[in-house]
C-alpha cells in the first residue's frame, strides 16, 4: 500500500522569545503521536530540514515589528491553508508592544550607538493586524494541551474547544483562594481568559493577564474595584500594560487611566 500522505505543518517565528514554539517540543510523549499524524515541513527551532510550501497548517509565533516582518507574514499567509497565531506576541503584540505608548525614535537614540542601522516599525502589532488569521491561541507562553487541541481540531475539520471564560472560573474549579478578595492583591483574573492552569494563583500570586482579555471583559468594573482598594491610576494603568498591553480591551482601559 502507498504511504498515507500526511498534512504539512510549518512553524514560523517573528519578534518573540521562542517560548511558544518551544511549547510544541515540550509536548514530549504527545509529540511522537503528533509526528505520526503530520509532516513537520518547516520548523527552524527544531530542524534544519526545510520543505517548500504550501503548508496545510502554519503556526506563527511573534509580533510584527519591522518592515521585513510585514512582507514575510504576507508570504506565510499565501503559503498556508490554515494559519494559527500562537502566544501573546502573535495575538496582541506582546510585551514589546509597550513601544506603542512611547517614542521609538527616542528609545533607539538612547540605546544604540548607531541608530542609523536600525530598521524597525514604530509599533509592535498582532499577526491579525496584517493578514487574516484562522485561529488565535493565547498565552505567554501558550498551554501545550490547548496547542494539541487546536492542531487536533484543525486536522479533523472542527472548531477548537478552547475556553473563553475568565481565569476566576478556573481558580474556583481548582479550589484556589481568590487573591483579590482574600489577600487584597491587584489581580487581572476577572478579565483574563483562562488557560494557564491556574499557574500564578495556584502559588499564591495574583494573575498577570498572560492569556489576554476574556470574552467581553468588564475592565471598567475591575478598575473601579482596584481603585476602591486604594490603587492609584498609575498602578491600574501599569497592571493593564504588560504581556497583552496592545489587546483592544486592555489598551482602552490602560489609556483611560493615563
PyMOL commands that set and color helices and strands:
alter all, ss='L'
color gray80, all
select helices_A, chain A and resi 19-25+29-35+67-79+87-92+95-101+104-111+115-117+127-129+144-155+167-173+179-182+189-191+201-203+219-228+233-240+248-255
alter helices_A, ss='H'
color red, helices_A
select strands_A, chain A and resi 7-13+38-43+55-61+80-86+135-137
alter strands_A, ss='S'
color yellow, strands_A
deselect
rebuild
show_as cartoon
